[in-house]
Amino acid sequence: MYELCINTGLGFATDIKGSLPLIKEAGFDGFFTSWHEGHTKRIAELADKNGLFYQSVHAPFHDVSEIWLPGDKGEYVKEKLIECVNECKDSGVSRIVMHAIIGMDNHTPTETGLLRFCRVVKRAEKLGINLAFENTEGMEYLAALMDQFRSPYVGFCWDTGHELCYNYGADMTAKYGDRLTCTHLNDNFGMADRERMTWLDDAHMMPFDGITDWRSVADRLRLHNYKGELTFELTKNSKPGKNTHDIYAHLDEFAFLSLAYEKAVKFRDLLK
């Protein structure tokens, strides 16, 4: 119960072939990656070679706002998400985390977007791939998707850091805890300016290094009877103009992973 997983792409120069042995040596059970188009099967083979669980793929999200708008670009984004689903099936990865939106000023879901996501969901259902939509900015879009798709293949990925800095501290598990299928656990210092949401506050620090109430996080996971992996999404780098990650500056990749594992175990102990 409660296997511990972490993201690749922590901000070090090591490629994934070099990072996976370090993740294993640090103590983690598995990992997730962004979607590296055309490379998912190779990464899955590396996971097997290193005795690691390939927990999920994070779908591309930088243009996902286009899926809600008319035009060819939205169609292209939809087709790329379907390609991601197909490639995960071919590679034996059973879960994909997706963003519903990107952009601080977007607040109006559209029928166009729901119809496009419907195509993605139907493909995932056909192939047996689980989709987990993440809480980000633009909570209206997540709400629209969760209301629209009651499929057993559509669930919720709880990002604790996003809750603190993008969701104004609102309890996202109160809304979607009954559909919680995976986590992105990370810390930050909340919103620097509550009148102006910004991606710069989304620090993705290790647990216990920001202001998140980790006992509350554990309590809420227990409340919703969550038994899945504890997956951490971290980085060694501060956002531009910030110095939040100076505390990690002296760490090489293995030392960073080892400290992250120590904190992951500390959090898991809160669940016991």
N, C-alpha and C positions, 0 to 999 in steps of 0.2 A: 504493500500500500504506500502511496505517496512517493513514487519514484521521483528523483530530482533531475531536472533537465535545464539546459541553458541554451541561449542563442549562440550561433557562430557570428562572425563579423563584429567582434567586440571593439574593433578600432586598432588592432595590432596588424602588422604587415604580413603575418604568417598566412599562407593560403590554407584552404580547408583540409587538404591532405596532411598538413603539419599541425593544424589545430585539433583535429579529432583525437589523436593520441594524448594530447595535453588535457583535453576534457575528460577523457577516461582516467588518466592518471590522477587528476585532481579529485576524482570520486563520483562524478556525475554519471547517471544511468543513461542519459540520452541528450538530444539536442534538437533544435529546429534551425532552419535556414530560410532566407529569402528564396524566391523562385529564381534559380539560375537556369533559364530556358535552355533545354537540350542537355542539361547536366544532372538532372535529378536522379536518374538511374545510376550514374557513376557515383554520386554521393551516397546513395543507398548501399552500393557495394562497399564503399569505404566504411560506412556505419557497421555493416556486418563484419568486416575485417577487424574492426577495433572493438567489437563487442558492445556496441552502443545502439540505443533505440532511436530511430529517426522519427521524432515525435510529431512533427508537422512541417508543412511548408507555408510560408507567409506569401500570399498572393501579391502581385504588384499593385500599388495603390496611388502612385504619384499623379495619375490621370483619372482616378476613379470618379471624380466629380463629373466628368464628361458623360458617364453612363446615364446620368439623370437628365441630360440635355438632348435636344434633337440634333441630328447630323451624323456624318460618317465617323467622326472621331469616337462618339459614344458606341457605335457599332463595333469599331475596332477594339475598344476596351473590353466589351462583352466577349468578343471572340478570343481575346487573349486570356481572359479568365477561364473560358471553356478549354482552351489549350492547356492551361495549368492543371485543370481537373483531369484531363486525359493523360497528361504526363505523370501525374501522381499515381493514377491507377496503374500505368505501365511499370512504375518503379516500386510499387508496393507501399507507398505512403498513403495512409488512410484518412488524414485530416489536413484541411487547409484553413488557415486563418485569413479572414478578409476584412478590409475596412469598408464601411458603407459610404464614406464620403471623405474628402480632404478639403480643407478651407474653412477658416474661422467665420466667414460671413455667409456661409450657405446654411439655409434653414428651411428650404421648401422642397420636400420630396415630390416627385412627379410620377404620373402613370407610366410615362416612357421608361423611367428607371426601373420601376417595379416589373414591367414586362421584360426588360432585358435581364434583370436578375432572375426572373422566372426561368429563362432559358438555361442560365447557369445552374440553378437549383435542380431543374429536371435532369440535366446531364449528370450532376453529382448523384442524384437518386438512382439513376440507371446504372451507374458504375459502382455504387456503394461507397462513395466518398463523403466523409462528414465535413460540413462547412461550419465554421465558428466565426460569427460576426463580432467584431471587437468594439468596445466603447471608445469612441474618439470624440473630437469636436463634432458639432452638428448632430446632437442626440436625436433630433427628429427623424433622421434617416435610419438610424438603428431601430427606432421604434416602428417605423413603417415596415422595415424588413421583418422584424420579429412578429409583428401583427399579421403580415401577409403570409408568411411561410411557417406553418405549424408542422412541418415535416420532421420525422425523427432524424433526418439527415441535416437539419439546421439547428445549431445551438449558439451558445454565447461564450465568448472568450473575455474574461474579466481582466482588464489591465488596471492594476491598482494605481499606477502613476497617472494614467489618463483620468481616472476618477477624481484625483486630487486637483489636477491643474486644468483639465478640459471640461469636467462635469460639475465644477463648483463644489466638490466634496459630496455630491448627492450619492446616496447608497444605490449603486447600480445592481447589486445583488437583490435588493428588495424588488426591483423590477423584473430581473431575468434570472435570478438564482435557481429557479426550478428548471432552467434550461442550460445551466452551466456545464460546459464540457471541457474547458481547458483554461489555463491562466497565463497571464503575462505579469509576473510579480516584479515590481521595481519601486523605487522611492524617489521623492523630490521634495522641494520646499513649497509646494503649492503655487498659487498665482501671485506674481510680484505686483500686479495691478489688476484688481478684480473688475475694473471697468474695461480692460483691454486684454483679452485672451491672446496668448502668443505661444508659438511652438518652442520658444527659447526656455520656457519653464518646464518642459517635458524632459527632465534630466536623465532618467533611466539610471539612477544610482543603485547601489546595493541596498538591500533591506537594512533598516536600522541606522542608515546614514542621512536620512532626511527627517520629515515630520510625520510620516505615515504611522498610524496607530496599528502596529502589527498584531497586537492581541485582538483588536477588533476584527482585523482581516481573518485571523484564525477562527474567531468565534462565528463569523459569518459563513466561512467554509463549512464548519461543523453544522451550523443551523440548516444549511441546504444539503447536508449529507454528501458533500463532495468527496469522492474517493479516488479521483484521477491523479495524474502527474502534477507535481508542483514545478511549473516551468517559469524560469527567470529570464527577463529580457533586459540586458545591461549593456553599458558601454564604459570605456575607460576615459572618454573625452568629454570635456565641458562643451556646452553650446557657445556660440560666438558671444563674447562679452561677459561670459560667466566664469567663475573659478570654482564651481562646485566639485569638480573632479580632481582638484589639486591633491587631495588625500590619496589618490591612486597613482600619482605621477612617478613614484619610485618603484612601481611594480612592473616586472616583466609579465609576459602573458601567463606563464604557469603560476606565478605568485598571485596574479589577479584572480585566476580561476580557483586557486586554492582558498583564497580569502572569500570568494563568492560562495564556494561550497560550504565553508565554515558557517557563513551567515545563513545559507539555505538550510543547513541542519538545525541551526538555532531556531529558525522559523518553524521547521517541521516539528520540533519538540513542543512548540506551543499548541500544536494540534492534538497532542497525546493526552 
